[in-house]
């Protein structure tokens, strides 16, 4: 779905977005990607907000005050879309996070030819932190959805708008040669598919890990799954090229998550690697290694010789920062896909 150029269809989408947020109460399943220790994720107390916005109100000309200061101390009222864009311009992070919590659909809505995320990106480098906050809000929304939420009509409306926002942001990044956020956009796109897509890919890679040496090709299977998703969603060679490091990271994560899922069949009291860690820096690798240490004795006693070898290859080949992630994945591929195994 793309934002329609037809005004009537646009109004319908905006109406659907508003209706979709009514009675939507996401159920937390994961930690927000914005760490509470480094960035505020909850609205401040009323007294703090009143003091802050009172100072903003006094600093603004009276004709401009509606964009940020209208909340005051009274009952919340959804802002107009232009007010959200104004908050983007002013870098009012606290207000944008309150909109996130109270009227998330307004962070997805187009006003003219811009969404809040596009607006922040077009302003330039000075507003990169605003763009990061907005992408974090989208990621947070996705991470708080349960599987049963994914098939609800209201959720589908929001996810379509969210995906369209991210695709437009990717196009804009390529147009302005700003590729540094593209990986974050794609990561949120992947997670917007819900647990089922990722769980299915982990299962497929685990089948490849179980196959005979040189037959299953688990690294190739994982890489094709990630690249296929990226091609389907982005469809542009330039966009895919800008994502090489991300795709390599995602490929490695899929193989590690599949290997650990196989190990869990023999370690019933073990903890799964959270799906929301997927393709987020080295979180999956750190979780994978920590679980190998924690269950070292059980792994030694209960896992097959082949699976233990596969896990050691992943642990050693993906360690350190001397090699690029693409090179590390190639080393893993040479062992797990092309090697003789054990």
HUNORWO-V106296 format. One record per residue. N is the residue number from 1. RES is the residue in one letter. SS is DSSP state (@ for helix, = for strand, . for the rest). PHI is phi as a letter, one per 40 degrees, with the letter a starting at -180 (* if undefined). NEAR is the number of other C-alpha atoms within 10 Angstrom. Layout:
N,RES,SS,PHI,NEAR
N,RES,SS,PHI,NEAR
This chain:
1,X,.,*,8
2,X,.,b,12
3,X,.,d,18
4,X,.,c,12
5,X,.,c,10
6,X,.,c,8
7,X,@,c,10
8,X,@,c,9
9,X,@,c,12
10,X,@,c,17
11,X,@,c,13
12,X,@,c,12
13,X,@,c,20
14,X,@,c,20
15,X,@,c,11
16,X,@,c,17
17,X,@,c,25
18,X,@,c,18
19,X,@,c,15
20,X,@,c,18
21,X,@,c,18
22,X,.,c,10
23,X,.,g,8
24,X,.,c,11
25,X,.,b,9
26,X,.,d,15
27,X,.,b,12
28,X,.,d,14
29,X,.,b,13
30,X,.,a,16
31,X,.,c,14
32,X,.,d,18
33,X,.,c,16
34,X,.,c,16
35,X,.,c,10
36,X,.,d,11
37,X,.,c,7
38,X,.,b,7
39,X,.,a,10
40,X,.,c,13
41,X,.,b,20
42,X,.,b,12
43,X,.,c,17
44,X,.,c,12
45,X,.,c,8
46,X,@,d,12
47,X,@,c,9
48,X,@,c,11
49,X,@,c,17
50,X,@,c,17
51,X,@,c,13
52,X,@,c,14
53,X,@,c,20
54,X,@,c,17
55,X,@,c,12
56,X,@,c,15
57,X,@,d,19
58,X,@,c,11
59,X,@,c,11
60,X,.,c,14
61,X,.,c,10
62,X,@,d,9
63,X,@,c,7
64,X,@,b,13
65,X,@,c,16
66,X,@,c,17
67,X,@,c,21
68,X,.,b,22
69,X,@,c,20
70,X,@,c,16
71,X,@,c,18
72,X,.,f,16
73,X,.,b,14
74,X,.,c,9
75,X,.,c,7
76,X,.,c,12
77,X,.,b,10
78,X,.,d,14
79,X,.,c,16
80,X,.,c,12
81,X,@,d,19
82,X,@,c,16
83,X,@,c,19
84,X,@,c,24
85,X,@,c,24
86,X,@,c,17
87,X,@,c,19
88,X,@,c,22
89,X,@,d,16
90,X,.,c,13
91,X,.,f,18
92,X,.,c,15
93,X,@,c,17
94,X,@,c,18
95,X,@,c,20
96,X,@,c,26
97,X,@,c,21
98,X,@,c,16
99,X,@,c,20
100,X,@,d,23
101,X,@,c,15
102,X,@,b,15
103,X,.,a,19
104,X,@,d,21
105,X,@,d,22
106,X,@,c,26
107,X,@,c,24
108,X,.,b,26
109,X,.,c,24
110,X,.,c,23
111,X,=,b,17
112,X,.,g,9
113,X,.,b,9
114,X,=,b,16
115,X,.,b,21
116,X,@,d,27
117,X,@,c,26
118,X,@,c,22
119,X,@,c,21
120,X,@,c,23
121,X,@,c,23
122,X,@,c,17
123,X,@,c,12
124,X,.,h,12
125,X,@,d,12
126,X,@,c,11
127,X,@,b,19
128,X,@,c,17
129,X,@,c,14
130,X,@,c,24
131,X,@,d,23
132,X,@,c,18
133,X,@,c,20
134,X,@,c,23
135,X,@,c,23
136,X,@,c,20
137,X,@,c,23
138,X,@,c,25
139,X,@,c,23
140,X,@,c,21
141,X,@,d,22
142,X,@,c,28
143,X,@,c,24
144,X,.,c,17
145,X,.,c,20
146,X,.,c,16
147,X,@,d,12
148,X,@,c,8
149,X,@,c,16
150,X,.,c,18
151,X,.,c,10
152,X,.,c,11
153,X,@,d,12
154,X,@,c,19
155,X,@,c,19
156,X,@,c,15
157,X,@,c,20
158,X,@,c,24
159,X,@,c,21
160,X,@,c,18
161,X,@,c,24
162,X,@,c,24
163,X,@,c,23
164,X,@,c,18
165,X,@,d,27
166,X,@,c,25
167,X,@,c,19
168,X,@,c,20
169,X,@,c,23
170,X,@,c,23
171,X,@,d,20
172,X,@,c,17
173,X,@,c,19
174,X,@,c,17
175,X,@,c,10
176,X,.,c,12
177,X,.,f,10
178,X,.,b,16
179,X,.,c,17
180,X,.,c,12
181,X,.,b,17
182,X,@,c,23
183,X,@,c,21
184,X,@,c,20
185,X,@,c,22
186,X,@,c,23
187,X,@,d,19
188,X,@,c,23
189,X,@,d,24
190,X,@,c,21
191,X,@,c,18
192,X,.,c,21
193,X,.,c,15
194,X,.,g,20
195,X,@,c,17
196,X,@,c,12
197,X,@,c,13
198,X,@,c,20
199,X,@,c,15
200,X,@,c,11
201,X,@,c,19
202,X,@,c,24
203,X,@,c,18
204,X,@,c,19
205,X,@,c,27
206,X,@,c,24
207,X,@,c,17
208,X,@,c,24
209,X,@,c,26
210,X,@,c,16
211,X,.,c,13
212,X,.,c,12
213,X,.,d,19
214,X,.,g,17
215,X,.,c,12
216,X,.,c,20
217,X,.,f,23
218,X,@,c,28
219,X,@,c,27
220,X,@,c,18
221,X,@,c,21
222,X,@,c,26
223,X,@,c,21
224,X,@,c,14
225,X,@,c,21
226,X,@,c,21
227,X,@,c,18
228,X,@,c,13
229,X,@,c,15
230,X,@,c,20
231,X,@,c,14
232,X,@,c,10
233,X,@,c,16
234,X,@,b,18
235,X,.,g,12
236,X,.,b,13
237,X,@,d,10
238,X,@,c,11
239,X,@,c,19
240,X,@,c,17
241,X,@,c,10
242,X,.,c,17
243,X,.,b,20
244,X,@,d,15
245,X,@,c,15
246,X,@,c,22
247,X,@,c,26
248,X,@,c,24
249,X,@,c,26
250,X,@,c,25
251,X,@,c,26
252,X,@,c,29
253,X,@,c,26
254,X,@,c,31
255,X,@,c,30
256,X,@,c,26
257,X,@,c,27
258,X,@,c,25
259,X,@,c,25
260,X,@,c,25
261,X,@,c,19
262,X,@,c,19
263,X,@,c,22
264,X,@,c,16
265,X,.,c,12
266,X,.,b,15
267,X,.,b,16
268,X,.,c,8
269,X,.,c,9
270,X,.,c,15
271,X,.,c,12
272,X,.,c,13
273,X,.,c,20
274,X,.,d,14
275,X,@,c,18
276,X,@,c,23
277,X,@,c,17
278,X,.,d,23
279,X,.,f,24
280,X,.,b,17
281,X,.,f,13
282,X,.,b,16
283,X,@,c,15
284,X,@,c,24
285,X,@,c,24
286,X,@,c,14
287,X,@,c,18
288,X,@,c,22
289,X,@,c,18
290,X,@,c,12
291,X,@,c,17
292,X,@,c,20
293,X,@,c,10
294,X,@,c,12
295,X,.,b,14
296,X,@,d,11
297,X,@,c,10
298,X,@,c,13
299,X,@,c,20
300,X,@,c,12
301,X,@,c,10
302,X,@,b,13
303,X,.,c,17
304,X,.,c,13
305,X,@,d,13
306,X,@,c,14
307,X,@,c,19
308,X,@,c,17
309,X,@,c,15
310,X,@,c,20
311,X,@,c,19
312,X,@,c,14
313,X,@,d,17
314,X,@,c,25
315,X,@,c,17
316,X,@,c,12
317,X,@,c,19
318,X,.,c,21
319,X,.,c,16
320,X,.,g,10
321,X,.,b,8
322,X,.,c,8
323,X,.,c,12
324,X,.,c,14
325,X,@,c,23
326,X,@,c,17
327,X,@,c,15
328,X,@,c,22
329,X,@,c,24
330,X,@,c,18
331,X,@,c,16
332,X,@,c,24
333,X,@,c,21
334,X,@,d,15
335,X,@,c,20
336,X,@,c,24
337,X,.,c,23
338,X,.,b,15
339,X,.,c,13
340,X,.,c,11
341,X,.,g,15
342,X,.,b,10
